[in-house]
């Protein structure tokens, strides 16, 4: 049997994809099926765990708090990332190299180490509070730890590079001649930014916002160490159900409900935000 050129290309592509497919099947699909089986094998009934979570005001509040936290982290991260990414587009040579390393370097450090560093910085006798009290801005130490403020600071610090990189990559693809054309038509710098630059950079903003939001939904270490009982997230709830209450079916159901929320939001995001093209730099 003689294969055509197209069939040979398809065969080679399939052979190259086979290891990745097998890896995902063994280490992702099979564990997810086992987790789903665990969520429907409670002695009270197959759907008891899902009904318990969806019918509990406490569990629903935890889900709601997680969504609100993710939205706030996403909004602040994008607002900080946008001018930072724009600054990177203006740099050249070794200055750009140092700035890019400054963005990427936190990704090389463990999240646990960074979170413990924030504990040392934000504690009542830490350098941040000492600086605030010494400058006279506050009369006493500010309660940064075990509050929303500490959780936001820690999560934004961890997730900020995931917002900067897509925006920066998208900004590199914007044709500078469009800005020159706008200037030639006597548009003010603000109008050029608002009518030309900002719309062209929105795909990167959308991609960065989606990445940060989805990563925020599953965060565990930073909220657990910097937050309090009022800052309980779904990931912390799952850990509580597994290690303290030992209700594995509830934990599995909570995991699948969170996965369903993430899948639904990602499906909506992919429809409106070109995640692939936003990450392409010229």
N, C-alpha and C positions, 0 to 999 in steps of 0.2 A: 504494500500500500504506500503510495507516494503522497506525501503531504504537500499542500500548497504553502506558499510563503506566509499567508495570513494564518493558516493553521499552525505552522511552526512557531510563529510569534506568540500565538495564544498558548501553545504548549509550554514554551519557555517562560512566559509570564506566570502561568499556573504553577510551574515547578518552583519559581522564585518565591511565590506567595505561600507555597505549601508549609514551610517551616513556621512562618508567622501565624498561619491559620491553625496549625496544630498546637502551637504554644498558647494561643488565645483559648482554644477549645479546652485544653487540659487545665490551664491555670486561671481561667476566667469563667468560661461558660459552665463547666462542670461544677465549680464551687458555687456559682450563682444559683444553679438548679438545686443543689443541696441546701442552700440557704433558704430558697423558696419552700422546699419541702419541709424544712424545719419550722417555717412560719405557719404552716397549715396542719401541723401534727400535734397541736395542743389537745390535751385530754378533754377540754371543755367543748371542742368542736373545731372543724377546719378553718372557719372564718372568725373564731373567737378573738384572736390576737388583733386582727384588723379592726373588728368592731370595738374592741376595748380602747384602741388608740383613737379612732375617729369619733367615738362617743364620749371621750374624756375631755373636759375643758382644760385640764392641766396639760395633757399631752398636746392638745391643739395649740395651747398658748406657747409651748416650747417650740413647735413648728413655726408659729407666727413670729416669735422673737428671733428665731434663726433667719427667717426671710428678711425681717427689718434690719437686723445686723448686717446681713449680706448687702442689702441695698445701700446702707449708709457707708459701709467700707468701699463699695464700688464707686459711689458718687465722689467721695473725698479722694480716692485713689486716682480717678480720672482727672479731677480738677488739679491735682498736684502733678500728674504725669504729663498733661498737655503742654504746659510751658516748659517743663524739663525736656520733653522730646523736641520741642521747637528749638530750644537752646542747642541741643545736640546737632541739629541740622545746620547751625551756623558755625560750628567749630570745624577746624581742619587740622590735619597733621597729628603731632604727638599730643596736643591738647585734647583732640577728639578721642584718641586712644585711651588717655587717662580717664576721661569722663565716662566712656563706655565701660571701662573696667570698674569704675565706681558704681555703675548701675548693676553690673553682673556679679560683682564680688559678693554681695549678700547671698546670692543663690548658692554659693560654694560653702556656706556655713550652715550648720545644722539649725533647724528651727528651734530645737530645744535650747541650744546654746544662746541663740538670739533672745529667746523669751526670758531665760534666766538673767541675761544682761539687762533687759528692761526692768526686771524686778529690782536689781541693784540700783538702777538709775532712778526709778520712780518711788522707791520706798520713802517713808516719812523723813528719814535721816539721809536720804540719797542726795546726790549732787544737784538734781533738778529742784527739789524742794529747798535745799540750802540756798541755791541761787535766787529762787523766788522770794524767800523770806529775807535774805540779805539785801535784795534790791528794794525792799519795801512794798512790792506789789501785793503781797498777801501778809496777813498778820501771823498765820500759823501754817503748818504743813498742809498741803492739798492732798486729799485722799484719791490718788491716782490708781492704786492697786485695789483689786477686788471690786471694780466698778466698770461701767461702760467705757469710761475714758481710757483706762488702762488696756482694755480689750481692743478698742479701736486703734490705739497707738501701735500695739503689738501686731495686729493683723495687717494694718496698712503698711507697716515697715516690711513685713514679709511679702506682701502681695504687690507692692508698688512696681517692681520690675516687670511683672506680667501685664501691667497697664502701659508702662513706658515703651516697651519693645514693639508692640503692634502699632502704636501711634507713630513712633519714630520711623518704622519701616514704611508706613503709608505716606508719611510726609516726604520721604525721599523720592517717592514716585510722582509727586506733584511737579508739573512742568513750570519752571521759573519764568518762562516766557509769558505765561498767563498773567502773572503779577506785573510784569513789565507792560503788557498790553493794557492792563487796568490803569496803571499809572499814566500811560500815554493818553488815555481817555479822560484824564483829569479827575480820576476818582481819588478820594482821600485815603490815607493808609487804613483808617478804620473801615471804610466802605470796601476797600480791596480785601481786607481780612474777612469781613462779614459776608460779602457776596461771592467771593472767589475761594479764598484759602480755607475757610472753615467748612463749607460744604464738601470740598474735595478731601478734607482730612477726616470727615465723619466716619467713613468705613473703618479706619484705624481706631477711632474712639469707640465705635460700637464693638469691635473685636476685643479691645482691651477691657471694656466694661463687662462683656460676656465672660471672658476668662476669669476676671477677678470675682465676679458674682458667683459663678459656679464653684470656684475653689473655696470661696467663703462659706458656702453651704455645708461643706464637709469638714470644716476646721475643728480640731480638737485640742491640741496641745496649748495653743495660746489662750483661748477662752478658759480652759481648765486651770491654768496657772495664774493668769492675770485677772480673771473674773471671779465673781461670787456666785451664790446660789441663785441670785436674780438674773444672772447671765447664762443660765443653762441653755445649751444648744442641743440640737438633735444628736450630734456625735457624742456629746457628754451624756445624754439620756441613754443612748445605746450602751455605752460603757457602764452606766449605773445599773441598767437592767441585767447585764451579763455578770458583772463582778459582785454586785451587792444583793440584788433581788433574785438573781439566778433564774430569771424568767426568760429563757432563751427564745421561746416562740414570740414573745413581745418584742425582743430586741431584733429578731429577724424581720418581723413585720414592719417595725420602725425603719429598718434599713431599706426594705423594699419600697416603702412609701416615700422615703427621701430620694431613692433612686428614680422613682416615678416622677417626682416633682422636677428633678434635674433633667430627666429625659424630655419631659414636656417643655420645659423652658428652653432647652437646647434646640428642640425641633422648631420652636417659634423663632429663636434667635437666628438659626441657620437660614430661615426663610427670608429674614429681613436684613441680616448682616452677612456680607460676603467674607466669612472668616478666612478662607484660603487666600483670596486675592489681597486681603488687607495685610497679610504677613509677608508679601512679596516685596522685596526692595530692588530697586533698579541697580 
